[in-house]
Amino acid sequence: MSKQSMREEAERLIRETMEKRNLVIKQGTTRIDAVCGKCGAPNRVQAEKGQSRVKFACKECGHKQETL
Protein backbone atom coordinates (compact mmCIF):
# COMPACT_ATOMS: atom_id res chain seq x y z
CA MET A 1 0.00 0.00 0.00
CA SER A 2 1.41 3.39 -0.96
CA LYS A 3 1.38 6.41 1.28
CA GLN A 4 -1.22 8.12 -0.92
CA SER A 5 -3.62 5.16 -0.73
CA MET A 6 -3.14 4.89 3.06
CA ARG A 7 -3.90 8.61 3.42
CA GLU A 8 -7.05 8.29 1.30
CA GLU A 9 -8.18 5.27 3.33
CA ALA A 10 -7.68 7.13 6.62
CA GLU A 11 -9.60 10.17 5.35
CA ARG A 12 -12.44 7.93 4.16
CA LEU A 13 -12.68 6.19 7.54
CA ILE A 14 -12.71 9.51 9.41
CA ARG A 15 -15.42 10.89 7.11
CA GLU A 16 -17.59 7.78 7.59
CA THR A 17 -17.17 7.89 11.38
CA MET A 18 -18.06 11.58 11.55
CA GLU A 19 -21.20 10.96 9.45
CA LYS A 20 -22.32 8.32 11.97
CA ARG A 21 -21.75 10.87 14.79
CA ASN A 22 -19.58 8.40 16.71
CA LEU A 23 -16.57 10.70 16.67
CA VAL A 24 -16.61 14.05 18.46
CA ILE A 25 -13.62 16.34 18.07
CA LYS A 26 -13.04 18.71 20.99
CA GLN A 27 -10.57 21.52 21.34
CA GLY A 28 -9.14 21.79 24.81
CA THR A 29 -6.38 23.59 26.65
CA THR A 30 -2.91 23.99 25.21
CA ARG A 31 0.24 23.16 27.15
CA ILE A 32 3.12 25.60 26.66
CA ASP A 33 6.70 24.83 27.70
CA ALA A 34 8.12 28.21 28.73
CA VAL A 35 11.57 29.13 30.00
CA CYS A 36 11.95 31.65 32.82
CA GLY A 37 13.49 34.91 31.65
CA LYS A 38 15.26 35.43 34.97
CA CYS A 39 16.70 32.05 36.04
CA GLY A 40 16.22 29.92 32.87
CA ALA A 41 14.20 27.17 34.58
CA PRO A 42 11.70 25.24 32.44
CA ASN A 43 8.01 25.80 33.25
CA ARG A 44 4.92 24.09 31.87
CA VAL A 45 1.91 26.41 31.54
CA GLN A 46 -1.62 25.63 30.34
CA ALA A 47 -3.43 28.14 28.10
CA GLU A 48 -7.18 28.14 27.53
CA LYS A 49 -8.62 27.90 24.04
CA GLY A 50 -8.05 31.13 22.09
CA GLN A 51 -5.28 32.54 24.32
CA SER A 52 -1.80 33.09 22.95
CA ARG A 53 -0.17 34.80 25.95
CA VAL A 54 -0.56 33.50 29.51
CA LYS A 55 0.69 35.07 32.74
CA PHE A 56 2.59 32.72 35.05
CA ALA A 57 5.07 32.71 37.92
CA CYS A 58 8.28 30.69 37.69
CA LYS A 59 8.30 27.52 39.80
CA GLU A 60 11.93 28.03 40.83
CA CYS A 61 12.33 31.75 41.55
CA GLY A 62 8.73 33.03 41.55
CA HIS A 63 9.39 35.68 38.86
CA LYS A 64 6.06 36.82 37.33
CA GLN A 65 6.01 36.94 33.51
CA GLU A 66 4.02 36.14 30.33
CA THR A 67 4.52 33.46 27.72
CA LEU A 68 5.33 34.46 24.15
C-alpha positions in Angstrom: 0.0 0.0 0.0 1.4 3.4 -1.0 1.4 6.4 1.3 -1.2 8.1 -0.9 -3.6 5.2 -0.7 -3.1 4.9 3.1 -3.9 8.6 3.4 -7.1 8.3 1.3 -8.2 5.3 3.3 -7.7 7.1 6.6 -9.6 10.2 5.3 -12.4 7.9 4.2 -12.7 6.2 7.5 -12.7 9.5 9.4 -15.4 10.9 7.1 -17.6 7.8 7.6 -17.2 7.9 11.4 -18.1 11.6 11.6 -21.2 11.0 9.5 -22.3 8.3 12.0 -21.7 10.9 14.8 -19.6 8.4 16.7 -16.6 10.7 16.7 -16.6 14.0 18.5 -13.6 16.3 18.1 -13.0 18.7 21.0 -10.6 21.5 21.3 -9.1 21.8 24.8 -6.4 23.6 26.7 -2.9 24.0 25.2 0.2 23.2 27.1 3.1 25.6 26.7 6.7 24.8 27.7 8.1 28.2 28.7 11.6 29.1 30.0 11.9 31.6 32.8 13.5 34.9 31.7 15.3 35.4 35.0 16.7 32.0 36.0 16.2 29.9 32.9 14.2 27.2 34.6 11.7 25.2 32.4 8.0 25.8 33.3 4.9 24.1 31.9 1.9 26.4 31.5 -1.6 25.6 30.3 -3.4 28.1 28.1 -7.2 28.1 27.5 -8.6 27.9 24.0 -8.0 31.1 22.1 -5.3 32.5 24.3 -1.8 33.1 22.9 -0.2 34.8 25.9 -0.6 33.5 29.5 0.7 35.1 32.7 2.6 32.7 35.1 5.1 32.7 37.9 8.3 30.7 37.7 8.3 27.5 39.8 11.9 28.0 40.8 12.3 31.8 41.5 8.7 33.0 41.5 9.4 35.7 38.9 6.1 36.8 37.3 6.0 36.9 33.5 4.0 36.1 30.3 4.5 33.5 27.7 5.3 34.5 24.2 
